Amino acid sequence: MSKTNRGNFFEDFEVGQVIRHATPRTITSGDQALYTALYGSRFAVQSSDAFAKSLGYSHAPVDDLLTFHVVFGKTVPDISLNAVANLGYAGGRFLAPVFPGDTISTVSEVIGKKENSNGKTGVVYVRSTGYTSNGTEVLDYVRWVMVRKRDEASPAPEPVVPDLPAVIDPQALGTAVPMLDSANWDNDLSGSSFRFDDYEIGEKIDHVDGMTVEEAEHQLATRLYQNTAKVHFNQHSEGQGRFGKRLIYGGHVISLARALSFNGLGNAFHIAGINGGRHVAPLFSGDTVYAWSEVIDKAEIEGRMDAGALRLRLVATKNRTCGDFPLKDADGKYLDDVILDFDYWVLMPK
């Protein structure tokens, strides 16, 4: 009997299956520093203990997407080790702040599966939840991933596709943020004078700056999250695959685009929810990432006078600046240089 883990194939998943993932991960201030080094994120609440404490935090929380990547990384050996691609996200809620010293573990439930028409792969839907060691839920989200079949001749299962929300009710957001002492929010220190009331629905923001992705930093990032997906690590196998080289982890793109969004959204200090997201084209080392955002909606949150919620569409491109806000062509197809279409809620001080 083999003692090694070769990962699950499409046939191995059953709807209703619950998987408790291995290797709890204690988050340290070193992880946060390395995350900042990789992406250059400048949001003040996550960067400064003094700034965070002045608002009511016990000290600076780690970046929301660092929490996301660690929770996600736990799932890879069981869910997506044999993946062709991670396809999308929905229904994500950040439920409690994570601080250095917290230990994160992840549990997933298989909520759907459907074989693809080529008979070689199928799509698996999972809901993953991250917890601290005391049982506090910190993140809950759904993703769907295309996974290879072990045996192409195996019969197709009855398809089960979950009904996922198009958007999270903004009233369900905000539990991961203490009531802010917004009088102490210093626009000079946060890097932006624009607050909740300064943004309008339909407004588009070109984040201007670009970041070129290096192979070494991508490898370092995925190791930081203990993400073992072959498509990101193994050039020997991927050199014989569809693209002839390794893919940049999709979460790396999200973090790059989020960091770029500081220029124009510097006070959007907390990611509260993920409504949906798609990696619409691959990214490779040597490509340069740009980003732009559109304000899709605004919402007051009942009981909170300190902050409101902005629903944003974050679009990332490769090797193309975003002054003309590229997205789709006249036929509704994504342009070739668009790599990410991400719909999410942020909290913004009033």
N, C-alpha and C positions, 0 to 999 in steps of 0.2 A: 504494500500500500504506500503510495507516494506521500511524503511528508511536506511537500511544497505546495504552494497555492498558485495555481494557474489561472485563477479568476473564474467567475461565472460566465457562462454563455447564455444566449437567449432562452434556450430550453430549460435552464436551471431556475428561472424565476417563476414564482406562482403568485397570483393576485391574492393579497391578504398576508403574504409572508412578511414577517418582522425580522429585521437583521440588526443585531447589536454589534456595532463596529469596534474593531480593536484599537488599542493604543490611545488612551486618554492623553491629552496634550495640555501641559501647564504653560500658560501664556506668561512671558516675562517682558520686562522693559526692553530687553535686548531684541525681542521679536518686533516690538513697535519701532525701535530705532532702525532695524534692518528693513522693515516695511517702508519707512520713510526714505531710506537710502535708495530703495528700488524704484519708488514711484514719485518721490518729491512732494508728497501730499503736505499741504500747508494749513489745514483747518486748525484754528487756534485751540478749540476745546480739546482736541486730541494731541496737540503739540505742547501745551503748557499746563503744568499742575496749577500754577498761580492763577491763570485765566479760568480754568475749570472750577477751582475752589471758589473764586469770586462769584460764580454763578449758582453755586449750591451743590456741585459734585464733591464727593469725598476727595478725589484727585482725578487726574486726566484719565478718561477711559481709553481703551485701545481703539484703533480705527475700526469702524463697522465692517469694512470689507476684509480686514484681517480676521475678524471673527467668522465672516462668511467663508473665507478660504480654508480656515482650519476645520470648520464643520464639514465643508465639502470634501477636503482632503481625506478625512476619516472614511468616507464612503467609497473612495475609488477602488481599493482592492476587492471589494465585494460587488460593486455596481458597475464600474466602467473600466476595469482593467482590460477587457476585450472590446472596448468601444471603438466604433468608427468615428463618432463625433458626438459631442454634447449638443443637443438641439435647442433647448430653451428652458425658461424658468417661468414660474407663476406663483401667486399666492404667498409671497415671502413677507414675513413680519419679524422685525427686530424687537424682541420682547423685554430685554433687560440689558443694562450696560455690562460690559466685560472689562475687568481691570487686571493689570499685571498681578500675577499670583493666583488667578482663577484657573481651574483645571476644566477643560472642555472635553466632553465625549458626545458621540452621535448615535442615534437610533434611526433606522429607516424602515418604512413600510412600502411594499410594492402595491401600488394602487391601480395599475393598468399595464397591459402589454398588447402589442399588435404586430404580427409579422408583416414585413414589407413585401411588395409584389414580386421582387426579384428572388424571393425564397432563400436568400443568403444571409439576411439580417432581419432584425426586428427592433421595434421601439419599446422601451421599458420606462414606465412612469413610476417615480418614487417620491414619497414625502419624507424629508429628512428633518430631524429635530436635534438641535444642539442643547446640551445641558451643562450646568456647572456641577461640581462634585456634591453640592448640597441639594441637587434636584431642581434648581431654578432653570426654566426654559429661557434660552437667550435668543434663539433663532429657529424659525420653522419655515420651510419653503418646499415647493415642488419643482422637480426638474424631470426632463425626459431625454433619454439618451439612446442612440442607435448602437445596438450590440450585435456582434457576429453570432451566427449559429454554429454550434459544434458540428452538426450534421445537416447539410443542406437538404437531405432527403427526409428529415423528420417532419411529421405533419404539422400544419399550422394550427395553433390553438384558437379557440373562440376569442375574437378580439374584444378587449375591454378598454375603452378610452374614457378616462375620468372627466367629469364636468368641472372645469376649473373656472374660478372667477376672472372676469375681464379686468376688474379693478378692485382693490381693497377699499372698504369703507374707511374714509379718513378718521371716523370716530373711533376706530379700533387701533389707532396709532398713538404713539407718544408715551407708552408705558416705560420705555427704555430711557427716558429722560426725566430727571427730577424737575420740579417746578423751578424755573429759572428766576434768579434775581436779575431781571433784564435791565434794571437801572444801572447795573455794573457792566453791561455789555459795552466794551470799548471798541468803537469802530476802527480807530487807528490801529489798535493791536490786532484786531481780527482781519484787517486788510481790505475791508469793504465798508462803504457807507450805505449800501443798499440793503433794505430790510423787506419784510413780507409785503408791506403796502406799496413798495416801489416796483413790483413786478406785475405785469399784465398778462392775462390769458392770450395766447397767440404770439407772444413775444419770442423772438429767436435771438440767440446769443452765440456769436462765433467766439470760441475760446482762444483763438489766435495761435497759441503756442503749439509746437509739435515735439514729440519725443521719439527718437530712433531706438528700436528694440535690439539689444545685443543678445547673442546666444548665451553668453555666460550668465547674464543677469536673469534671464528666463529660467535657466537651469537652477540657479540659486533660489529663485522664488518658489518653484514647484517643490524643491527639496524642503524649503522652509515649511511648506504646508503638508509635507509628507504625502504628496500626490504622486502616485507610482504609475500613472497611465503610460502605456508603452508609446503612444503617439507623441508624447512630449520628451521621452528620455532616450529611446533606443534608435539611434541612427542606423544601426546594422539592419534592424527589421524595417524601419520606415524608409530606408533607401531603396527597398524593393517594393514599396507601396505606391499608392496613387499619386503622391506628390513628389516622391523621391527624397524627402527630407522631413524633419520633425515639425510638428505644428506647435505654435505658441499656444499655451493654455489659455482658454477663453476668458477665465477669470483675470488673467494678467491684463487682457485688453480692457476689461471693465475697470480695473484699478488705475490703469494709465489714463483712461478717459475721465474718470472721476477726479483724479489729481489735476488734469488739465482744466477741468470745469471750475476750479478755484478762481480762475481769471474770468470774472463775470458773475460768479455765484459764491463769493468768498464767505458769506454768512450762512450758507446752506450746510450747517455744521453736523447734521445727523441724518443718515439714511434710515427712514422709518419703515418703508415697505417696498417690496418688489412686485409690481403688477404683472410684468411680463418682460421677456427679453429673448433675443435671438442672436446667435452668432451666424451672420448671413454669408460670410466668406472667411477663408483662413487667413491668418497672419503668420509671417515668417521672419526670422532674424534678418536684420538689415532694413526692414520696412520702417517707415516713419508714421506714427499715429498722430492724427489730429482729431478734434472733436467740436461739436456744437450741440446746443440744447434748445428745446422749445418748451415754453410753459404751457402745459395742456390744461391745467385746472388749478384752482386755489380753494382752500377750505379752512374755515375756522374749526377748531377742535373744542368741543364742549368742555367747559371747566378749565380751559387754559387761556389766560389772558397774556401769557408771556411769549407765545410762539404760535404760528400758523403752519399749515401744510401746503407745500407746492408740489403739484404733480408735474414731473419733468420727463421729456423724451430726450435721452442722451444718445447721440449718433456719433460713432467713431468711423473714421476713414483711414485708409493707408495710402501714403504717398500722394495725398491730395489735400490741399488747404480747403477750408470750409466757408469761405466768404460768400459763396452762392448757396450754402446750405444743401449740399448734395444728399439725395436719398433714393428716389425711384425715377424710372424713365416714364415716357408717355403711356406705356403699356402696364404700368404698375409694378414693374420688376425692379428689384434693387440694382443700383448701379454697381459696376464691377468693383469699384474701390471702396464701397461701403462694407464695413466688417462687423458692426455692432448696431443693433437697434434695441435700446433698453428703456423701459417705462418704469419709473419709480417715484416714490414719495420722499421728500425731504422735509425736515422741520427748519423753519427760518424764524429768527427772533422778530418781534414786532417793535 
